[in-house]
Amino acid sequence: MLERSYDTAFINRVVNDPSVRPYVGSGVDGDIDTRILVDIPGNWFLMGEHGGFLLEYTSPGVREVHTFILPEGRGKWANDARTAMLDYARVHGTQKLWTKIKPDSKHVIRYARQGGMQMTDEMVQLFGTLYRIYRMELI
């Protein structure tokens, strides 16, 4: 369902889709080009038919999750993809995952919580936008 991808044309098409782009890449004007992210050792793009995830290396055993799901994949496909992503991360040595979510993004919060993410007391402000930190352990 998901494969590790280096296909930046496909990844860029998903990330820059008008239904996805407003929720990713705060502080970046215009389209996002994922080429530099694909080339960073430790970063994994796990992509499938309707989008996928970036598991961005942040420290040994820890990755930040970024989610890019097109509307046609939201629902059952997205839930199955999340399970596949978690399995991949676990098998490949990831011990902890974390993500940033805007406090008013109720659907994103629900999706993260259904996958096992827990809200922390931490918040971060990036480019004038406030995010709440969610995390989970995979061990």
Order of alpha helices (4+ residues) and beta strands (2+ residues): beta-alpha-alpha-beta-beta-beta-alpha-beta-alpha-beta-beta
